[in-house]
Amino acid sequence: MKVSSKYILRAGESMKFDSILGTIWLDASPDALIGVSYTPIDESPLANQEILQTAKKQLLEFLAGARKEFNVPYAFTSGQPFSKKFGRR
């Protein structure tokens, strides 16, 4: 999957988007989604933009009732309850 240039973030700019739950921030490693937060988080310098865009799309679909499962690779080591629940299978 190609990532459009409109999705390329500048260094230090985190992935954030508005949802029905408020603003959500995301972070990723080169291989997996590593953070979902309601509070600002710094994005990893090597964040995989394709993973971030896929996670955003799937979260918005879930919140709209159009998705029940996620297929984004994730590696949550700690976090808030939302992050942990998002990662449960």
N, C-alpha and C positions, 0 to 999 in steps of 0.2 A: 504494500500500500504506500503510495506516495503522499507526502505531507505537503500541502499547499504552502507557498511562501507566506500567506496571510496568517499561518499558524506558528511561524518561527518567532520565538521570543528573544528579546535582547538579553544579554548577560545580566543576571541579577533580577530579572523580571519573573515573577512566579505565575503559574497557571492559576487563575481564579475566574470564577464565573458566578452569575446570579442564578438562583434556583428558587423554587417555592419555599424552601427552607431558609433562605438567606444566601449570603455569599459563601461559596465553598472554594477552598484552596487545595490544590493537588501537587504532589511531588513524585518524581520517579527517578530510579537509577537507570543505567543503560539497559537493564534487563527486566525491570518490574516496577509497578506502582508501589511506592513506599510511604506515601502519606496522603491522608484525606482529613481536612480540618475545617472547622468553622472559624478559626482564628488565623491570621496571617502566618505563613510559614515561608522560609527561604527555600527557593528551588535549588536542588543540587546542580552544580555546573555541568554535569554530564547527563542531565535529565533527558530521557527518551521522549521526544515530542510526539511521536506516533502513539506511544502508550498513553501519554497525557490526553491527547485528543480522543482516543478510543474510550478512556475512562470517563471523560466528560460526557461524551455522546451516550454511553451506556447509563450513566447516572441520571441524566436528563430523561432518557427513555423510561427508566425505572420509576422516577418521580411522576411521570405522566401516565403510569399504569400500562405502558407498552412493553415492559421487559420484566422478567421474573428471575433471570439468572445472568451472571456476569462471566465473561471469559477473558478478562484482562489479567495478565500475569501480575501477581502481587507478592510482596515480601514485607509484611508488617511485623516489626519486632516489638513495638510498643505503640501506645497511642490512646486516644480517647475512645469511649464506648462506640461511637459511630464508626470509627475506623475498624475496630475489632469486629463489629457486627457485619460491616460490608465485606470483610474477609472471610467470614464463616461460610462453610459449605455444608 
